[in-house]
Amino acid sequence: MLVPDPKVVRELLTKYATLRIAQAQRHSPVAERELEDVSYTLCVMMGTSGIEDAIARADALLAQGRPAATRTADPDGDSGLSLAV
């Protein structure tokens, strides 16, 4: 099985979270379409049919790449928390 590039997965999760926040603040048809596209891409990359499962698998993939001691505080500002909104 192919494993997605963690950097690409992190970028997609960030974009997904950003678009969800934007939609919650002010509905936009353009942002809605982008959110659908990002959701679909995450599902395909993670081999799931639902965005919740895709986010869970993406979080697990990203957690695998970090030692346990750094999962709570990353020098890049990553708190180790899921980006799911």
C-alpha positions in Angstrom: 0.0 0.0 0.0 1.2 3.5 -0.8 1.7 5.8 2.1 0.9 9.5 1.4 3.6 12.1 2.0 3.0 13.5 5.5 3.8 17.0 4.4 1.0 16.8 1.8 -1.4 15.3 4.3 -0.6 18.1 6.8 -1.2 20.7 4.2 -4.6 19.2 3.3 -5.6 19.0 6.9 -4.7 22.6 7.4 -6.6 23.7 4.3 -9.6 21.6 5.4 -9.6 23.2 8.9 -9.2 26.7 7.4 -12.1 26.2 5.0 -14.3 24.8 7.7 -13.6 27.9 9.9 -14.3 30.2 6.9 -17.6 28.5 6.2 -18.6 28.7 9.8 -17.9 32.4 9.8 -19.5 33.3 6.5 -20.9 30.9 4.0 -19.3 31.1 0.5 -20.1 28.9 -2.5 -16.5 29.1 -3.6 -15.2 28.0 -0.2 -17.9 25.3 -0.1 -16.6 23.9 -3.4 -13.0 24.1 -2.2 -14.0 22.3 1.0 -15.6 19.5 -1.0 -12.5 19.2 -3.1 -10.2 19.0 -0.1 -12.5 16.5 1.6 -12.6 14.3 -1.4 -8.8 14.4 -1.8 -8.2 13.6 1.8 -10.6 10.6 1.5 -8.9 9.3 -1.6 -5.4 9.8 -0.1 -6.3 8.0 3.1 -8.4 5.3 1.5 -11.7 6.1 3.2 -15.2 7.0 2.1 -15.9 9.6 4.9 -14.0 12.7 6.0 -14.1 11.8 9.6 -12.3 8.5 8.9 -9.9 10.3 6.6 -9.0 12.8 9.3 -8.5 10.1 11.9 -6.2 8.2 9.5 -4.3 11.3 8.6 -3.8 12.2 12.3 -2.5 8.6 12.9 -0.2 8.9 10.0 1.3 12.2 11.2 1.6 10.9 14.7 3.6 7.9 13.5 6.3 10.2 12.2 6.9 11.9 15.6 8.6 10.5 18.7 6.2 10.2 21.6 8.0 12.9 23.6 7.5 15.5 20.9 3.8 14.8 20.2 2.7 17.3 22.8 4.9 20.2 21.8 6.6 20.6 18.5 9.2 23.4 17.8 7.2 24.3 14.7 4.2 25.1 16.8 2.4 21.9 16.3 0.5 21.0 19.4 -0.1 17.4 18.4 -3.8 18.0 18.3 -6.1 17.0 15.5 -6.8 19.7 12.9 -10.4 18.4 12.5 -13.0 21.1 13.2 
